[in-house]
Amino acid sequence: MKTLVVGVGGMTNGGKSTLSKSLHQLIPNSCLIAQDSYFKEDSVVPVDNNGFKQYDMLSALHMDTMMSEVHSWQRDPESFLRQRDLNPEATTPTDVCVLIVEGFLIFNHRPLNDLFDKRFFLEIPYDVCKRRRRYVWPMYLKNRREMESMVSGIVILDGLKPKDELLDAVCEYVCQEIDRLGEKDRKS
């Protein structure tokens, strides 16, 4: 069975979860893993000099657990779905399974980043971020610089574009890649 692993990253409140959930609903045989599901207990999240919890850091996340889930999906996507009562029997007959991984630091964790076949990053300008959650901007800039220094091949998406337009663009790529993987399999 062929697999395709797609990363959807971006800043907190930047639209990545909305895009990822919509993509998951449109793409047959897809599964979604969200980084927000892997936060550590509040009592162990690092605190900055001003007493604010630092959720926008890899150390605030159970990345080992997240990686374990991703590896489990890679080994056997259908079993992964069955174990989580996600009904793999309802999938469409194709030889390609798609994993969508979304999160604000997915490209900053090298072991996870190395698994992506395609990377999408939603960006929004400072004024929009400020209206949504101003305090995340400094960590976003730090994490973005780190990501850009270690990752190539990211498609930057304008997070201010209409949701349907963003979804169409990402879905088009994923569907083309599914077709390409299927063609490759049929020729073998």
N, C-alpha and C positions, 0 to 999 in steps of 0.2 A: 504494500500500500504506500502510495506517495503522500508526503506531507508538505505543508506550506506553513511557515511560521511568520506572522506579520506583527510588527510592533507599532503601537500607536502611543506616542508620548506627547508631552507638553506640560505647561505649567498647571498648577492647581486652579481649578475653575476655568480652564481654557477650552473645554468642549470635547476632550478626548473620550470620556465615558459615554457621552451621548453618541458620538460618532461610532465608537466601538460596539455599543449595543445595537445600533441600527445596522451596522455591517454584519454582525452576528445573525440578525434576523433575516438578512437577505442572502447570505452565503450558505448553501447547503453543506452539510457535514462539517460545520464549524463549531468551535468551542471558544469560550471567552474566559480568560483568567485576568482578574483585575488586581493590580498592586495594592489598592486600598484595602483589600481583604487580609493583608499581611502585616498590619501595624502591630508593634509590640504593645504590651500592656502599658497604660498611661504612666504607671509608677516608674518605668525604666526608660522612658523617652528622655533623651538629653535635654538639658535646660541651658539657655544662653546666660550671659552676664546680667541681663535685665530680668531674669526669672521666667522668660517665655519658653514654652515647650518647643523643641526643634523637630517638628514632624517632617520637614523637608530635607531630611538627611537619610542616607542609607542605613545608618546605625539605629534609626527609629523603626526599621522594618525587619521582619523575619525573612530575609532573602534566601536563607538556606531552605526554608519550608516552601517558599515560592518556587525555587529551582527544582526541588523534589517533585512538585506538582507538574511542572513543565516537562521534566524528564519522564515522568510517568505517562503523560500524554504522548510523548514522542515514541516510547516503547510500544504502546498499543492504544491508539486513540479510541477504538470501540470499547475496550475494557475500561478505559478511563471514564467514558461516558456512562457505561453501565454501573460502575461503582458509585457514581454520583446520582443515580436515578435520572439520567438525562436522556434516556430512551434512544440508543443508537439505532434501533430498528426503524425509527421514523426518518432516518437519513435517506437521502436519495442515492440510487446506485451510481457510484463513481469511485474511482480508485484514488481520489485525492481528498485528504482531510485537512482542514485549515484550523490552525490555532491562532487566535487573536489575543495578544498580550497587551494590556494597556496600563499605563501608569506614568507618574511624573518623573521617576528616576530609572526607568527601565533601560535606557541607553547608557546610564552611568555605571551600571553593574556589568563589568566586562564579561563574566561568564554567561549572563543572560543575553547581552547584546550580541555575542558571537553566534547565537542560535538563530537570529532573525534572517529570513530570506529577503524581507523588505521592511524598511523603516519609514514611518510617517511621523512628523513632528508638527503639532499645532502651535502656532505662536500668536500672541495677542500683544498689542502695544501697551506701554506703561499706563496710559490714562484709563484704559479698559480694565487692566489689572487692578489699578488703584480703586476703581469703583467696586470691584468684586471682592478683593482681599488684598489690600495694600501691603500688609506686613509680609507677604510671601515674596515680594519683588526682589529684595537683596539676595535671598537664597536661590531664587530662580536664576538670577544673573550668574551667580557663582556656579551653580549646577550646569547651566547652559555652556559656560566657558569650558568647564571640565568635559562635558559631553562632546563639544566641537573639537577639542584637542585629541580625543581618542576614538572618534567614530566618523566614518565616512559613509557616503551613500544614503544620507537621510533626505527624504523629500520633505521640504518645508512647506507647510500648508498655512494659508492665511486664515486664522481663526475667526476673522470678522466676516468671512464669506458666508452666504446662506448655508444652513446645515445640509440641505438637499444637494447643493453643488459640491460640497466637500465629500459627502457620501458617494455621489456619482463618480467622482474622480478616483477615490480609493477603491470603490467596488469594481470599477472598470479594470484597474490594475490587477486586482485579486482574481477576477474572472478570466482575464487574459492569461495569467500565470497558471490557473487551474487547467485551462484549455491546453497550454503549452506542455504542462506536465502529463496530461492525458494523451496528447499526441505522441510525446516521447515514448510513453508506455506502449501505445498501439504499434509503433514502428519497431519496437524491440522484438 
